[in-house]
Amino acid sequence: MTQKPLKRHKALQPFSREHHHGLLLSWKIRSGLSKNIELERIKTYADWFFINQLVPHFELEEKYIFPLLDSDHELIKRALAEHRRLTRLFADTKNIEKSLHKIEEELEQHIRFEERILFPEIQKNATDEQLALIENVHGDHLFDDNLEDEFWK
């Protein structure tokens, strides 16, 4: 008998929606690379996404969600290490093609990890009060994409 997936708590749903946009970034990078789009065009979009979407997302997770588990918890250590690794990949300007390939792979793996493993563990351990705080600090905003150069189409 398979276990029914845990329904995502309302407080974590905005983070899951942001994860969806992160998965789309991976797809856009993959699409651009497969179409031999100029690397600088892909990098420009990826950098915009990193600054405007990922940095604030990482900051909120690290400040409000990750502390719901012990800082020595293996899942938290892994999530923080992956945030640092992704930040380094976005900052790499020496080998853009290699970095873009790594970003599209590692960002997708990181999001899958958070959605399938980390968030369910946090949700299982957090109190209603803790989840209410997360819901209040994040809010829900619409994703406003940068459509100046839709290289992925």
C-alpha positions as CSV (number, residue, x, y, z in Angstrom):
1,M,0.0,0.0,0.0
2,T,1.5,3.4,-1.0
3,Q,1.4,6.3,1.4
4,K,-0.8,9.2,0.3
5,P,1.3,12.4,-0.2
6,L,1.1,15.0,2.5
7,K,-1.0,18.0,1.5
8,R,1.2,21.1,1.4
9,H,0.3,23.4,4.3
10,K,-1.1,26.8,3.2
11,A,1.9,28.6,4.7
12,L,4.3,26.7,2.4
13,Q,2.3,26.9,-0.7
14,P,3.8,30.3,-1.9
15,F,7.3,28.7,-1.6
16,S,6.1,25.7,-3.7
17,R,4.7,28.1,-6.3
18,E,8.1,29.8,-6.4
19,H,9.7,26.4,-6.8
20,H,7.6,25.9,-9.8
21,H,9.1,29.0,-11.4
22,G,12.5,27.7,-10.5
23,L,11.8,24.5,-12.3
24,L,10.7,26.6,-15.3
25,L,14.1,28.4,-15.1
26,S,15.8,25.0,-15.4
27,W,13.6,24.2,-18.4
28,K,14.3,27.6,-20.0
29,I,18.0,27.1,-19.7
30,R,17.8,23.6,-21.0
31,S,15.7,24.8,-23.9
32,G,18.1,27.6,-24.7
33,L,21.1,25.4,-24.6
34,S,19.4,22.7,-26.9
35,K,18.6,25.5,-29.4
36,N,22.2,26.8,-29.4
37,I,21.0,30.2,-28.2
38,E,23.9,32.6,-27.5
39,L,25.1,31.8,-23.9
40,E,25.1,35.5,-22.9
41,R,21.3,35.7,-23.6
42,I,20.6,32.7,-21.4
43,K,23.0,34.0,-18.7
44,T,21.3,37.4,-18.7
45,Y,17.9,35.9,-18.0
46,A,19.4,33.4,-15.4
47,D,21.1,36.3,-13.6
48,W,17.9,38.3,-13.6
49,F,16.0,35.3,-12.2
50,F,18.6,34.7,-9.5
51,I,18.7,38.3,-8.3
52,N,14.9,38.9,-8.4
53,Q,13.5,35.5,-7.5
54,L,16.0,33.1,-6.0
55,V,17.9,35.4,-3.6
56,P,14.7,36.6,-1.9
57,H,13.4,33.0,-1.9
58,F,16.6,31.6,-0.3
59,E,16.6,34.4,2.3
60,L,13.0,33.7,3.4
61,E,13.7,30.0,3.6
62,E,16.8,30.4,5.6
63,K,15.3,33.0,8.0
64,Y,11.9,31.4,8.6
65,I,11.6,27.9,7.3
66,F,14.9,26.2,7.9
67,P,15.0,27.2,11.6
68,L,11.9,25.1,12.2
69,L,14.3,22.1,12.3
70,D,17.5,22.0,14.3
71,S,20.4,23.7,12.6
72,D,22.4,20.4,12.9
73,H,19.6,18.5,11.1
74,E,21.1,16.8,8.0
75,L,18.3,18.0,5.8
76,I,19.0,21.6,6.8
77,K,22.7,21.2,6.3
78,R,22.1,19.8,2.8
79,A,19.6,22.6,1.9
80,L,22.1,25.3,3.0
81,A,25.0,23.7,1.2
82,E,22.9,23.5,-2.0
83,H,21.9,27.2,-1.6
84,R,25.6,28.1,-1.4
85,R,26.5,25.9,-4.3
86,L,23.8,27.4,-6.5
87,T,24.9,30.9,-5.5
88,R,28.5,30.1,-6.6
89,L,27.2,28.7,-9.9
90,F,25.2,31.9,-10.7
91,A,28.3,34.0,-9.8
92,D,30.6,32.0,-12.1
93,T,31.5,34.1,-15.2
94,K,34.5,32.1,-16.3
95,N,32.8,29.1,-17.8
96,I,29.3,30.2,-18.5
97,E,28.2,27.1,-20.5
98,K,29.4,24.7,-17.8
99,S,27.7,26.8,-15.1
100,L,24.4,27.0,-17.0
101,H,24.4,23.2,-17.4
102,K,25.1,22.8,-13.7
103,I,22.5,25.4,-12.7
104,E,19.7,23.7,-14.7
105,E,20.6,20.3,-13.3
106,E,21.3,21.3,-9.7
107,L,18.5,23.8,-9.3
108,E,16.0,21.1,-10.4
109,Q,17.4,18.5,-8.0
110,H,17.4,21.0,-5.2
111,I,13.8,22.0,-5.7
112,R,12.8,18.3,-5.9
113,F,14.6,17.7,-2.6
114,E,12.9,20.6,-0.9
115,E,9.5,19.6,-2.2
116,R,9.6,15.9,-1.7
117,I,11.8,15.6,1.4
118,L,12.6,18.8,3.3
119,F,9.2,20.5,3.3
120,P,7.2,17.4,4.3
121,E,9.7,17.0,7.2
122,I,9.3,20.6,8.3
123,Q,5.5,20.5,7.9
124,K,5.5,17.3,10.1
125,N,7.5,19.0,12.9
126,A,6.3,22.6,12.8
127,T,3.6,23.9,15.2
128,D,0.5,25.7,13.9
129,E,2.0,28.9,15.4
130,Q,5.2,28.5,13.5
131,L,3.4,27.9,10.2
132,A,1.2,30.9,10.8
133,L,4.3,33.1,11.2
134,I,5.7,31.8,7.9
135,E,2.3,32.6,6.2
136,N,2.4,36.1,7.6
137,V,6.0,37.0,6.6
138,H,5.9,35.6,3.1
139,G,2.5,36.6,1.8
140,D,1.6,35.7,-1.8
141,H,2.8,37.7,-4.7
142,L,2.4,37.2,-8.4
143,F,5.4,36.1,-10.4
144,D,6.4,38.9,-12.8
145,D,8.6,37.3,-15.4
146,N,11.2,39.1,-17.4
147,L,10.0,38.7,-21.0
148,E,12.4,41.0,-22.7
149,D,14.2,38.1,-24.5
150,E,12.1,34.9,-24.6
151,F,15.0,32.8,-26.0
152,W,13.3,29.6,-24.9
153,K,10.4,29.9,-27.4
